[in-house]
Amino acid sequence: MASGTVSSLNKADKVKVVPKNGLAIYNMNIKTDISNRFAKTKVVWKVKNVEKSAKDATFKVVLPETAFITGFVMEIEGKSYNSYIKKMEEAEQISSEALAQGQSASLVKAKTRDSKEFSVSVNLKGESVVVFNLTYEEMLQRVHDQYELVLNICPGQIVHHLNIE
């Protein structure tokens, strides 16, 4: 690593991270375990609403071409919410009722055409934190006599603590 690069990294660490739209991704962790051509990746984002009013926090991940989702959990104020599948109309009604009661609610929609982009939004009340946990798996493809793992990292803002394993 060049000394200029180290210097710029040290300077960047001292810069205050400004939240985007009142939401700060203050921690992002990506961990992949690989065994026998099979990769299991866990993506964790910790997002804080620094405003006093509620904001929509969006978690968006672009998945590799051959990946499939095996788990998704949101943690809001210490309570875990596991994902499950409902018919669209029923899911929209459940989400609307929760929002009308002032509760945090989330609705995940997937279109077949855009199935490689996973996106979920949650209405996060003021000064609270949400932790998004996504797990996906894939069979690695051989490219030029090597297996290739592709990670798409695009949080849309500066992340104070980013860890990739």
N, C-alpha and C positions, 0 to 999 in steps of 0.2 A: 504494500500500500504506500503510495507516495505521501511525503510529508504534508503537501498542500491539502490532500484529502483528509488526513487526520485533523489538520487545523480547522477545516471547514466543518467537520463532524463535531468538534469541540464547541465551535461557535453555535452550531445549530442546536446543541443540547441546552444552551443558555437562553434561547429564544422562547418567549412565552407563546404557547399554542392558543390561538384565537379560535373559539368555537364557531362552527359554521351554522348559521340560522339558530343559534342558541343551544346547539347540540355539539358536544365534544366527544370524539372517539379517543379516549385516553389510554386504552390498552387494546392491542390486537395481537393475538397469538395464533400461529398456524403450525400444526404439528402433523407430520406424516410418518407412519410406520409402514415399511415395505418388507414383504416376505414373499418369496417365490413368485415374482412378477405381479403381485397383488398389493395395491396401495390403499391405505385407509387414512384419510385426512380429516382432521378436526380443525375447524375455524371458529375462533372465539373473539367476539368484539365486546368491549365494555363501553357503553355510551352513557353520558350524563347530560341531562337537561339542566343547564345552568340558569335558565330563566325561571321566573316565578309562575308563569302561565304554562299550560300544556302545549306540547309540540309533538308533531309526528316524526318519530325516529325510524329511518329506513335502513334496513340491512340488505345489501345487495352483493351477491357473489356470482361471478362467471365461472361455471363448472367446465372441466375438461370435456372434450367430445364424448368420451366413453364412460363418464362417471354417472353414478346413480346415488341418490340421497338415501341414507339409512337411518338418519335421526335428526331431529330439530327440536331444541328446547330453548325457551326464553325464561329468564329469571328476572322478575320485577319485584323490588322491595323484599327480597329474600324468598319469594314464592316461585316455584318452578311450574312452567306451563309446557307440557309435552304436546307435540303436534299430533293431529289426527285428521282423517279425511271425512268430509261431509259433502253433500250435494251443494252446489253453489248457492241456491236460493236459501237453504237452511243455514249455511255458514254466514251469509250476509245478514240474515235476520238475527242470529245469535250475536254477531258483532255490533249491529245497530242497537240492540237492546242494552248491551253492556255499556256502550258509549253514552246512551241516553241516561243511564243511571250514574254517569260520572266515573265509571270504572275504566281501567286500562284494558284495551281490547286490540286484537290483531286479526287480520284476514290475509291469508296467503292465497294468491292466485297464480296459476301456471297455465300458459298457453302452449299447446303442442309445438307451434312454430318457434317459440322462444324458450324451449324447455331447457336450454343450457344456461339460462340466467335465472338464478333463484333470488327472489325479492320478497321481503316481508316488511310491512310498516306497522308500527304500534303507536297508539296515542299515549304519550308518556307525560304524566303530570309533572308540574313544576318541581325543580330541585330533586329529581329522583333519578335512579340509575336502572338501565336495562342491560342484561348480559345475553347476547345471542350466541347459541352453540349449535353449529351445523356440522354434521358428520357425513362425509360421502366416501364412496369406495370406487375403485376402478382397476381394471386389468391393464397393466402397463404394456405399451406397444414397443416393439423392437424397431429402432431407427438406426441405420448404419452400424449394425452389430452391437448396439447398446440399447438399454431400456431407458425411456425418457419419461420424466415426471414434469408436468407443466403446472405451475401455480399462477393463477391470475390474482394479482394484488392491486386493487383499485378502490380504496376507501372513499375517495372524493374529497379528502381533506388531510391535513397534516396529522399524523398520529404520534402522540408523545412517546409511547412505548410500543415498539414493534418487535416481535420475536418470531423467528422462523426456525423450526427444527426439522 
